Amino acid sequence: MVNAKERDCFICRKHRGEIQLPGGAIYEDELLYVGHISSDSNEAYLGYIMIDIKRHVSGLAELRDDESAAVGRMLTRVSRALKACIGAEHIYSFVLGDHVPHLHIHLIPRYPNTPPSYWGFGISGWPEAPRGDAAQIEEVCSRIRRCMAQDEVSP
């Protein structure tokens, strides 16, 4: 039974398949959902990934040990894929939780030649950053999936 908080939560609705985002799930299991952000302007920052906990929890302190371990592994796997597959030179990760009370972790690549004035929280404001529409998001997500699949079989 879904309670009102979960029924109206954007992230819960995405996990139930009620909201479809470009690129779909990059990875999904019983604990996590990994996908690309989208933008109303059709100009999403390419490679901007969200890792969501499937269970409705508001923050890191509420994670169970299995969820915490899964998040740590996934942060590493996605970060490796962003570097290997789309040429990111650095990966930013952060948790805010102010707008949606459902734990989700932001992963944002910093591309080569990004001016230092846009590093950190200003990264998505870089006007020359790679941006794209739904088709370009799908292409980036496909590359990330392939890299993550290769990483699973690497020694």
Phi and psi restraints in degrees (value plus and minus 20) as a CYANA .aco file:
   2 VAL   PHI    -111.2   -71.2
   2 VAL   PSI     106.2   146.2
   3 ASN   PHI    -102.4   -62.4
   3 ASN   PSI     152.3   192.3
   4 ALA   PHI     -81.1   -41.1
   4 ALA   PSI     -59.4   -19.4
   5 LYS   PHI     -80.9   -40.9
   5 LYS   PSI     -64.3   -24.3
   6 GLU   PHI     -95.6   -55.6
   6 GLU   PSI     -53.8   -13.8
   7 ARG   PHI     -82.3   -42.3
   7 ARG   PSI     -59.0   -19.0
   8 ASP   PHI    -113.2   -73.2
   8 ASP   PSI     -27.0    13.0
   9 CYS   PHI     -93.4   -53.4
   9 CYS   PSI     106.4   146.4
  10 PHE   PHI     -75.8   -35.8
  10 PHE   PSI     -65.4   -25.4
  11 ILE   PHI     -87.7   -47.7
  11 ILE   PSI     -63.0   -23.0
  12 CYS   PHI     -81.1   -41.1
  12 CYS   PSI     -61.0   -21.0
  13 ARG   PHI     -83.7   -43.7
  13 ARG   PSI     -59.1   -19.1
  14 LYS   PHI     -82.3   -42.3
  14 LYS   PSI     -64.8   -24.8
  15 HIS   PHI     -83.9   -43.9
  15 HIS   PSI     -52.6   -12.6
  16 ARG   PHI    -100.0   -60.0
  16 ARG   PSI     -24.8    15.2
  17 GLY   PHI      66.1   106.1
  17 GLY   PSI      -9.5    30.5
  18 GLU   PHI     -99.6   -59.6
  18 GLU   PSI     -40.1    -0.1
  19 ILE   PHI    -145.3  -105.3
  19 ILE   PSI     106.6   146.6
  20 GLN   PHI    -127.0   -87.0
  20 GLN   PSI     108.3   148.3
  21 LEU   PHI    -131.6   -91.6
  21 LEU   PSI     130.0   170.0
  22 PRO   PHI     -75.6   -35.6
  22 PRO   PSI     118.4   158.4
  23 GLY   PHI      70.2   110.2
  23 GLY   PSI     -39.4     0.6
  24 GLY   PHI      38.9    78.9
  24 GLY   PSI    -181.5  -141.5
  25 ALA   PHI     -95.7   -55.7
  25 ALA   PSI     104.8   144.8
  26 ILE   PHI     -95.7   -55.7
  26 ILE   PSI     -57.6   -17.6
  27 TYR   PHI    -172.4  -132.4
  27 TYR   PSI     125.0   165.0
  28 GLU   PHI    -175.3  -135.3
  28 GLU   PSI     116.4   156.4
  29 ASP   PHI    -163.5  -123.5
  29 ASP   PSI    -183.8  -143.8
  30 GLU   PHI     -91.0   -51.0
  30 GLU   PSI     -36.9     3.1
  31 LEU   PHI    -126.4   -86.4
  31 LEU   PSI     -54.1   -14.1
  32 LEU   PHI    -149.9  -109.9
  32 LEU   PSI     133.8   173.8
  33 TYR   PHI    -151.2  -111.2
  33 TYR   PSI     109.5   149.5
  34 VAL   PHI    -142.1  -102.1
  34 VAL   PSI     106.4   146.4
  35 GLY   PHI    -174.2  -134.2
  35 GLY   PSI     149.1   189.1
  36 HIS   PHI    -106.9   -66.9
  36 HIS   PSI     126.0   166.0
  37 ILE   PHI     -94.7   -54.7
  37 ILE   PSI     141.5   181.5
  38 SER   PHI    -144.0  -104.0
  38 SER   PSI     156.3   196.3
  39 SER   PHI    -160.9  -120.9
  39 SER   PSI     123.5   163.5
  40 ASP   PHI     -85.1   -45.1
  40 ASP   PSI     -42.5    -2.5
  41 SER   PHI    -111.0   -71.0
  41 SER   PSI     -15.6    24.4
  42 ASN   PHI      40.4    80.4
  42 ASN   PSI       6.8    46.8
  43 GLU   PHI    -151.4  -111.4
  43 GLU   PSI      36.5    76.5
  44 ALA   PHI     -92.4   -52.4
  44 ALA   PSI     124.8   164.8
  45 TYR   PHI     -88.5   -48.5
  45 TYR   PSI      94.4   134.4
  46 LEU   PHI     -89.4   -49.4
  46 LEU   PSI     112.1   152.1
  47 GLY   PHI      73.1   113.1
  47 GLY   PSI     -18.4    21.6
  48 TYR   PHI     -98.8   -58.8
  48 TYR   PSI      87.1   127.1
  49 ILE   PHI    -131.2   -91.2
  49 ILE   PSI     127.5   167.5
  50 MET   PHI    -139.1   -99.1
  50 MET   PSI     114.9   154.9
  51 ILE   PHI    -129.6   -89.6
  51 ILE   PSI      97.2   137.2
  52 ASP   PHI    -127.2   -87.2
  52 ASP   PSI     121.4   161.4
  53 ILE   PHI    -101.0   -61.0
  53 ILE   PSI     113.9   153.9
  54 LYS   PHI     -88.0   -48.0
  54 LYS   PSI     -60.9   -20.9
  55 ARG   PHI     -91.9   -51.9
  55 ARG   PSI     122.2   162.2
  56 HIS   PHI     -96.5   -56.5
  56 HIS   PSI      79.6   119.6
  57 VAL   PHI    -151.3  -111.3
  57 VAL   PSI     128.5   168.5
  58 SER   PHI    -108.8   -68.8
  58 SER   PSI     -40.7    -0.7
  59 GLY   PHI    -181.0  -141.0
  59 GLY   PSI     158.2   198.2
  60 LEU   PHI     -80.9   -40.9
  60 LEU   PSI     -56.9   -16.9
  61 ALA   PHI     -85.7   -45.7
  61 ALA   PSI     -39.6     0.4
  62 GLU   PHI    -112.1   -72.1
  62 GLU   PSI     -21.0    19.0
  63 LEU   PHI     -89.9   -49.9
  63 LEU   PSI     123.9   163.9
  64 ARG   PHI     -98.3   -58.3
  64 ARG   PSI     145.1   185.1
  65 ASP   PHI     -81.5   -41.5
  65 ASP   PSI     -59.2   -19.2
  66 ASP   PHI     -86.6   -46.6
  66 ASP   PSI     -57.3   -17.3
  67 GLU   PHI     -87.7   -47.7
  67 GLU   PSI     -62.4   -22.4
  68 SER   PHI     -81.4   -41.4
  68 SER   PSI     -65.2   -25.2
  69 ALA   PHI     -83.5   -43.5
  69 ALA   PSI     -62.2   -22.2
  70 ALA   PHI     -84.2   -44.2
  70 ALA   PSI     -60.2   -20.2
  71 VAL   PHI     -82.5   -42.5
  71 VAL   PSI     -66.4   -26.4
  72 GLY   PHI     -79.5   -39.5
  72 GLY   PSI     -65.8   -25.8
  73 ARG   PHI     -82.5   -42.5
  73 ARG   PSI     -61.9   -21.9
  74 MET   PHI     -89.3   -49.3
  74 MET   PSI     -57.8   -17.8
  75 LEU   PHI     -76.1   -36.1
  75 LEU   PSI     -63.6   -23.6
  76 THR   PHI     -87.3   -47.3
  76 THR   PSI     -67.2   -27.2
  77 ARG   PHI     -81.9   -41.9
  77 ARG   PSI     -66.1   -26.1
  78 VAL   PHI     -87.5   -47.5
  78 VAL   PSI     -60.1   -20.1
  79 SER   PHI     -81.0   -41.0
  79 SER   PSI     -63.5   -23.5
  80 ARG   PHI     -80.2   -40.2
  80 ARG   PSI     -64.2   -24.2
  81 ALA   PHI     -84.3   -44.3
  81 ALA   PSI     -60.3   -20.3
  82 LEU   PHI     -83.4   -43.4
  82 LEU   PSI     -57.6   -17.6
  83 LYS   PHI     -91.7   -51.7
  83 LYS   PSI     -67.3   -27.3
  84 ALA   PHI     -93.0   -53.0
  84 ALA   PSI     -56.6   -16.6
  85 CYS   PHI    -120.1   -80.1
  85 CYS   PSI     -46.4    -6.4
  86 ILE   PHI    -142.9  -102.9
  86 ILE   PSI     -14.3    25.7
  87 GLY   PHI      57.6    97.6
  87 GLY   PSI       2.2    42.2
  88 ALA   PHI     -85.1   -45.1
  88 ALA   PSI     122.9   162.9
  89 GLU   PHI    -118.7   -78.7
  89 GLU   PSI     -36.5     3.5
  90 HIS   PHI    -175.8  -135.8
  90 HIS   PSI     128.8   168.8
  91 ILE   PHI    -140.5  -100.5
  91 ILE   PSI     104.9   144.9
  92 TYR   PHI    -113.0   -73.0
  92 TYR   PSI     122.9   162.9
  93 SER   PHI    -158.1  -118.1
  93 SER   PSI     120.4   160.4
  94 PHE   PHI    -179.6  -139.6
  94 PHE   PSI     138.8   178.8
  95 VAL   PHI    -145.4  -105.4
  95 VAL   PSI     106.9   146.9
  96 LEU   PHI    -129.3   -89.3
  96 LEU   PSI     -83.2   -43.2
  97 GLY   PHI      55.5    95.5
  97 GLY   PSI      -7.5    32.5
  98 ASP   PHI    -100.6   -60.6
  98 ASP   PSI     -53.7   -13.7
  99 HIS   PHI    -114.9   -74.9
  99 HIS   PSI     -53.4   -13.4
 100 VAL   PHI    -147.9  -107.9
 100 VAL   PSI      96.3   136.3
 101 PRO   PHI     -99.4   -59.4
 101 PRO   PSI      33.9    73.9
 102 HIS   PHI    -164.1  -124.1
 102 HIS   PSI      99.0   139.0
 103 LEU   PHI     -74.1   -34.1
 103 LEU   PSI     104.0   144.0
 104 HIS   PHI    -165.7  -125.7
 104 HIS   PSI     120.9   160.9
 105 ILE   PHI    -132.8   -92.8
 105 ILE   PSI     109.0   149.0
 106 HIS   PHI    -107.1   -67.1
 106 HIS   PSI     113.8   153.8
 107 LEU   PHI    -144.7  -104.7
 107 LEU   PSI      99.4   139.4
 108 ILE   PHI    -147.6  -107.6
 108 ILE   PSI     103.0   143.0
 109 PRO   PHI     -96.9   -56.9
 109 PRO   PSI     124.9   164.9
 110 ARG   PHI    -124.6   -84.6
 110 ARG   PSI     103.9   143.9
 111 TYR   PHI    -108.0   -68.0
 111 TYR   PSI     135.5   175.5
 112 PRO   PHI     -75.6   -35.6
 112 PRO   PSI     127.6   167.6
 113 ASN   PHI      52.7    92.7
 113 ASN   PSI      -8.9    31.1
 114 THR   PHI     -88.9   -48.9
 114 THR   PSI     104.0   144.0
 115 PRO   PHI     -80.7   -40.7
 115 PRO   PSI     117.9   157.9
 116 PRO   PHI     -74.7   -34.7
 116 PRO   PSI     -44.8    -4.8
 117 SER   PHI     -86.5   -46.5
 117 SER   PSI     -34.4     5.6
 118 TYR   PHI    -125.5   -85.5
 118 TYR   PSI     -19.4    20.6
 119 TRP   PHI     -85.1   -45.1
 119 TRP   PSI     136.2   176.2
 120 GLY   PHI      57.7    97.7
 120 GLY   PSI    -160.7  -120.7
 121 PHE   PHI     -84.7   -44.7
 121 PHE   PSI     -35.8     4.2
 122 GLY   PHI    -106.7   -66.7
 122 GLY   PSI     -17.0    23.0
 123 ILE   PHI     -76.7   -36.7
 123 ILE   PSI     -62.8   -22.8
 124 SER   PHI     -94.9   -54.9
 124 SER   PSI     -27.8    12.2
 125 GLY   PHI    -106.8   -66.8
 125 GLY   PSI     -26.3    13.7
 126 TRP   PHI     -83.8   -43.8
 126 TRP   PSI      95.6   135.6
 127 PRO   PHI     -85.4   -45.4
 127 PRO   PSI     -42.4    -2.4
 128 GLU   PHI    -118.3   -78.3
 128 GLU   PSI     -11.9    28.1
 129 ALA   PHI     -83.3   -43.3
 129 ALA   PSI     130.4   170.4
 130 PRO   PHI     -82.3   -42.3
 130 PRO   PSI     102.4   142.4
 131 ARG   PHI    -149.2  -109.2
 131 ARG   PSI     136.5   176.5
 132 GLY   PHI    -181.3  -141.3
 132 GLY   PSI     149.8   189.8
 133 ASP   PHI    -112.6   -72.6
 133 ASP   PSI    -190.6  -150.6
 134 ALA   PHI     -77.9   -37.9
 134 ALA   PSI     -60.9   -20.9
 135 ALA   PHI     -86.1   -46.1
 135 ALA   PSI     -59.7   -19.7
 136 GLN   PHI     -91.2   -51.2
 136 GLN   PSI     -55.5   -15.5
 137 ILE   PHI     -82.7   -42.7
 137 ILE   PSI     -64.2   -24.2
 138 GLU   PHI     -80.2   -40.2
 138 GLU   PSI     -60.7   -20.7
 139 GLU   PHI     -84.9   -44.9
 139 GLU   PSI     -64.2   -24.2
 140 VAL   PHI     -83.2   -43.2
 140 VAL   PSI     -63.5   -23.5
 141 CYS   PHI     -82.7   -42.7
 141 CYS   PSI     -59.0   -19.0
 142 SER   PHI     -82.4   -42.4
 142 SER   PSI     -62.8   -22.8
 143 ARG   PHI     -83.4   -43.4
 143 ARG   PSI     -62.0   -22.0
 144 ILE   PHI     -84.8   -44.8
 144 ILE   PSI     -62.4   -22.4
 145 ARG   PHI     -78.8   -38.8
 145 ARG   PSI     -66.1   -26.1
 146 ARG   PHI     -81.2   -41.2
 146 ARG   PSI     -64.1   -24.1
 147 CYS   PHI     -83.1   -43.1
 147 CYS   PSI     -62.7   -22.7
 148 MET   PHI     -85.7   -45.7
 148 MET   PSI     -56.2   -16.2
 149 ALA   PHI     -86.4   -46.4
 149 ALA   PSI     -59.7   -19.7
 150 GLN   PHI     -87.4   -47.4
 150 GLN   PSI     -56.6   -16.6
 151 ASP   PHI     -84.2   -44.2
 151 ASP   PSI     -52.4   -12.4
 152 GLU   PHI     -85.2   -45.2
 152 GLU   PSI     -53.3   -13.3
 153 VAL   PHI    -116.5   -76.5
 153 VAL   PSI     -25.5    14.5
 154 SER   PHI     -90.1   -50.1
 154 SER   PSI     129.2   169.2
